[in-house]
Amino acid sequence: MTAPPRREQRRTHLDAAAVPIEAAILARAQAADDLLKSYEGSEWTPYAVALTLVRDEFRKLAEELHWW
């Protein structure tokens, strides 16, 4: 099965069915960001680095919805 081609231009507004998905993904990114801010260890611990990568990946996924 092949994926449909990616759009050439970013959609500014999502279809109504995709809006809850984007909101859920961004909520998870915010939760990771809040947890990272409350973490009192060094910002370069493996846990903090992994949490930062996960948070950033959630944000990239939410942005990717605008391109399909």
OpenMM code with the backbone's topology and positions (N, CA, C; nanometers):
from openmm import Vec3, app, unit

residues = "MET THR ALA PRO PRO ARG ARG GLU GLN ARG ARG THR HIS LEU ASP ALA ALA ALA VAL PRO ILE GLU ALA ALA ILE LEU ALA ARG ALA GLN ALA ALA ASP ASP LEU LEU LYS SER TYR GLU GLY SER GLU TRP THR PRO TYR ALA VAL ALA LEU THR LEU VAL ARG ASP GLU PHE ARG LYS LEU ALA GLU GLU LEU HIS TRP TRP".split()
positions = [
    Vec3(0.0847, -0.1166, 0.0000),
    Vec3(0.0000, 0.0000, 0.0000),
    Vec3(0.0899, 0.1238, 0.0000),
    Vec3(0.0641, 0.2133, -0.0884),
    Vec3(0.1427, 0.3363, -0.0946),
    Vec3(0.0626, 0.4522, -0.0371),
    Vec3(0.1350, 0.5442, 0.0209),
    Vec3(0.0711, 0.6622, 0.0808),
    Vec3(0.0360, 0.7617, -0.0294),
    Vec3(-0.0681, 0.8416, -0.0084),
    Vec3(-0.0989, 0.9445, -0.1074),
    Vec3(0.0139, 1.0476, -0.1110),
    Vec3(0.0287, 1.1152, -0.2224),
    Vec3(0.1372, 1.2142, -0.2315),
    Vec3(0.1157, 1.3300, -0.1338),
    Vec3(0.2261, 1.3793, -0.0848),
    Vec3(0.2224, 1.4925, 0.0083),
    Vec3(0.1845, 1.6193, -0.0683),
    Vec3(0.1139, 1.7103, -0.0024),
    Vec3(0.0745, 1.8367, -0.0660),
    Vec3(0.1976, 1.9227, -0.0952),
    Vec3(0.1853, 2.0071, -0.1943),
    Vec3(0.2940, 2.0988, -0.2258),
    Vec3(0.2885, 2.2236, -0.1379),
    Vec3(0.1684, 2.2595, -0.0926),
    Vec3(0.1526, 2.3756, -0.0054),
    Vec3(0.0827, 2.3331, 0.1229),
    Vec3(0.1210, 2.3959, 0.2317),
    Vec3(0.0638, 2.3657, 0.3628),
    Vec3(-0.0796, 2.4162, 0.3708),
    Vec3(-0.1698, 2.3333, 0.4216),
    Vec3(-0.3075, 2.3769, 0.4458),
    Vec3(-0.3100, 2.4538, 0.5769),
    Vec3(-0.3698, 2.5702, 0.5774),
    Vec3(-0.3772, 2.6477, 0.7011),
    Vec3(-0.4847, 2.5940, 0.7939),
    Vec3(-0.5894, 2.5346, 0.7371),
    Vec3(-0.6996, 2.4800, 0.8167),
    Vec3(-0.7147, 2.3318, 0.7863),
    Vec3(-0.7355, 2.2547, 0.8888),
    Vec3(-0.7536, 2.1114, 0.8739),
    Vec3(-0.9001, 2.0770, 0.8538),
    Vec3(-0.9248, 1.9584, 0.7995),
    Vec3(-1.0607, 1.9064, 0.7927),
    Vec3(-1.1097, 1.8851, 0.9351),
    Vec3(-1.2394, 1.8932, 0.9550),
    Vec3(-1.2965, 1.8805, 1.0892),
    Vec3(-1.2582, 1.7484, 1.1559),
    Vec3(-1.2432, 1.6428, 1.0781),
    Vec3(-1.2080, 1.5127, 1.1350),
    Vec3(-1.0655, 1.5097, 1.1893),
    Vec3(-0.9771, 1.5928, 1.1355),
    Vec3(-0.8368, 1.5930, 1.1777),
    Vec3(-0.8092, 1.6871, 1.2944),
    Vec3(-0.8990, 1.7797, 1.3204),
    Vec3(-0.8767, 1.8778, 1.4276),
    Vec3(-0.8607, 1.8110, 1.5650),
    Vec3(-0.9458, 1.7144, 1.6030),
    Vec3(-0.9250, 1.6498, 1.7334),
    Vec3(-0.7926, 1.5731, 1.7410),
    Vec3(-0.7483, 1.5192, 1.6289),
    Vec3(-0.6200, 1.4486, 1.6268),
    Vec3(-0.5070, 1.5469, 1.6514),
    Vec3(-0.5116, 1.6596, 1.5829),
    Vec3(-0.4082, 1.7618, 1.6031),
    Vec3(-0.4106, 1.8116, 1.7473),
    Vec3(-0.5286, 1.8342, 1.8015),
    Vec3(-0.5388, 1.8821, 1.9398),
    Vec3(-0.4828, 1.7802, 2.0381),
    Vec3(-0.5088, 1.6531, 2.0155),
    Vec3(-0.4575, 1.5481, 2.1046),
    Vec3(-0.3055, 1.5401, 2.0973),
    Vec3(-0.2505, 1.5483, 1.9771),
    Vec3(-0.1051, 1.5428, 1.9612),
    Vec3(-0.0398, 1.6636, 2.0284),
    Vec3(-0.0966, 1.7819, 2.0070),
    Vec3(-0.0403, 1.9026, 2.0692),
    Vec3(-0.0559, 1.9006, 2.2216),
    Vec3(-0.1621, 1.8397, 2.2720),
    Vec3(-0.1794, 1.8265, 2.4169),
    Vec3(-0.0715, 1.7371, 2.4757),
    Vec3(-0.0372, 1.6296, 2.4056),
    Vec3(0.0702, 1.5418, 2.4529),
    Vec3(0.2043, 1.6148, 2.4503),
    Vec3(0.2266, 1.6969, 2.3493),
    Vec3(0.3497, 1.7753, 2.3427),
    Vec3(0.3555, 1.8742, 2.4587),
    Vec3(0.2430, 1.9359, 2.4896),
    Vec3(0.2382, 2.0306, 2.6017),
    Vec3(0.2596, 1.9595, 2.7343),
    Vec3(0.2027, 1.8405, 2.7495),
    Vec3(0.2224, 1.7636, 2.8720),
    Vec3(0.3690, 1.7271, 2.8898),
    Vec3(0.4351, 1.6901, 2.7812),
    Vec3(0.5785, 1.6597, 2.7884),
    Vec3(0.6575, 1.7851, 2.8223),
    Vec3(0.6181, 1.8983, 2.7663),
    Vec3(0.6852, 2.0249, 2.7954),
    Vec3(0.6671, 2.0640, 2.9423),
    Vec3(0.5449, 2.0475, 2.9936),
    Vec3(0.5192, 2.0783, 3.1350),
    Vec3(0.6010, 1.9885, 3.2270),
    Vec3(0.6083, 1.8608, 3.1931),
    Vec3(0.6872, 1.7675, 3.2734),
    Vec3(0.8341, 1.8049, 3.2686),
    Vec3(0.8816, 1.8440, 3.1535),
    Vec3(1.0207, 1.8845, 3.1387),
    Vec3(1.0510, 2.0089, 3.2211),
    Vec3(0.9572, 2.1038, 3.2237),
    Vec3(0.9771, 2.2257, 3.3026),
    Vec3(0.9773, 2.1968, 3.4523),
    Vec3(0.8995, 2.0978, 3.4935),
    Vec3(0.8946, 2.0658, 3.6364),
    Vec3(1.0091, 1.9754, 3.6800),
    Vec3(1.0804, 1.9203, 3.5849),
    Vec3(1.1923, 1.8320, 3.6160),
    Vec3(1.3065, 1.9148, 3.6729),
    Vec3(1.3546, 1.8790, 3.7896),
    Vec3(1.4536, 1.9617, 3.8575),
    Vec3(1.5967, 1.9145, 3.8350),
    Vec3(1.6157, 1.8132, 3.7518),
    Vec3(1.7507, 1.7652, 3.7236),
    Vec3(1.8185, 1.8530, 3.6204),
    Vec3(1.9373, 1.8146, 3.5846),
    Vec3(2.0101, 1.8860, 3.4808),
    Vec3(1.9354, 1.8713, 3.3483),
    Vec3(1.9401, 1.9739, 3.2665),
    Vec3(1.8666, 1.9676, 3.1415),
    Vec3(1.9307, 1.8736, 3.0406),
    Vec3(2.0484, 1.8238, 3.0676),
    Vec3(2.1143, 1.7336, 2.9734),
    Vec3(2.1194, 1.5896, 3.0236),
    Vec3(2.0349, 1.5524, 3.1168),
    Vec3(2.0268, 1.4128, 3.1573),
    Vec3(1.9621, 1.3331, 3.0433),
    Vec3(1.9874, 1.2036, 3.0356),
    Vec3(1.9246, 1.1239, 2.9297),
    Vec3(1.7714, 1.1339, 2.9313),
    Vec3(1.7114, 1.1403, 3.0500),
    Vec3(1.5661, 1.1526, 3.0602),
    Vec3(1.5178, 1.2826, 2.9985),
    Vec3(1.5837, 1.3921, 3.0303),
    Vec3(1.5431, 1.5230, 2.9782),
    Vec3(1.5633, 1.5304, 2.8273),
    Vec3(1.6715, 1.4743, 2.7796),
    Vec3(1.6972, 1.4748, 2.6347),
    Vec3(1.5909, 1.3917, 2.5628),
    Vec3(1.5604, 1.2739, 2.6161),
    Vec3(1.4583, 1.1885, 2.5540),
    Vec3(1.3218, 1.2563, 2.5559),
    Vec3(1.2872, 1.3187, 2.6664),
    Vec3(1.1583, 1.3870, 2.6765),
    Vec3(1.1508, 1.5035, 2.5780),
    Vec3(1.2596, 1.5730, 2.5591),
    Vec3(1.2647, 1.6825, 2.4622),
    Vec3(1.2444, 1.6298, 2.3202),
    Vec3(1.3078, 1.5180, 2.2890),
    Vec3(1.2926, 1.4591, 2.1553),
    Vec3(1.1497, 1.4127, 2.1311),
    Vec3(1.0879, 1.3525, 2.2323),
    Vec3(0.9493, 1.3075, 2.2194),
    Vec3(0.8569, 1.4275, 2.2001),
    Vec3(0.8760, 1.5309, 2.2803),
    Vec3(0.7940, 1.6526, 2.2687),
    Vec3(0.8049, 1.7122, 2.1283),
    Vec3(0.9268, 1.7215, 2.0785),
    Vec3(0.9477, 1.7787, 1.9453),
    Vec3(0.8856, 1.6915, 1.8359),
    Vec3(0.8904, 1.5605, 1.8548),
    Vec3(0.8306, 1.4709, 1.7560),
    Vec3(0.6786, 1.4865, 1.7529),
    Vec3(0.6160, 1.5033, 1.8690),
    Vec3(0.4721, 1.5280, 1.8719),
    Vec3(0.4380, 1.6557, 1.7955),
    Vec3(0.5162, 1.7594, 1.8129),
    Vec3(0.4911, 1.8855, 1.7421),
    Vec3(0.5092, 1.8695, 1.5915),
    Vec3(0.6091, 1.7917, 1.5512),
    Vec3(0.6298, 1.7666, 1.4085),
    Vec3(0.5139, 1.6871, 1.3495),
    Vec3(0.4623, 1.5908, 1.4242),
    Vec3(0.3475, 1.5135, 1.3772),
    Vec3(0.2241, 1.6016, 1.3584),
    Vec3(0.2016, 1.6921, 1.4528),
    Vec3(0.0879, 1.7833, 1.4404),
    Vec3(0.1032, 1.8722, 1.3165),
    Vec3(0.2235, 1.9174, 1.2898),
    Vec3(0.2478, 1.9998, 1.1721),
    Vec3(0.2296, 1.9173, 1.0451),
    Vec3(0.2712, 1.7931, 1.0490),
    Vec3(0.2617, 1.7074, 0.9312),
    Vec3(0.1173, 1.6883, 0.8843),
    Vec3(0.0224, 1.6953, 0.9761),
    Vec3(-0.1189, 1.6832, 0.9386),
    Vec3(-0.1593, 1.7890, 0.8356),
    Vec3(-0.0955, 1.9032, 0.8386),
    Vec3(-0.1292, 2.0117, 0.7469),
    Vec3(-0.0787, 1.9881, 0.6056),
    Vec3(0.0052, 1.8873, 0.5879),
    Vec3(0.0643, 1.8613, 0.4574),
    Vec3(0.0020, 1.7432, 0.3851),
    Vec3(-0.0986, 1.6791, 0.4449),
    Vec3(-0.1606, 1.5609, 0.3810),
    Vec3(-0.3023, 1.5844, 0.3444),
] * unit.nanometer
topology = app.Topology()
chain = topology.addChain("A")
for resn in residues:
    res = topology.addResidue(resn, chain)
    for name in ("N", "CA", "C"):
        topology.addAtom(name, app.Element.getBySymbol(name[0]), res)
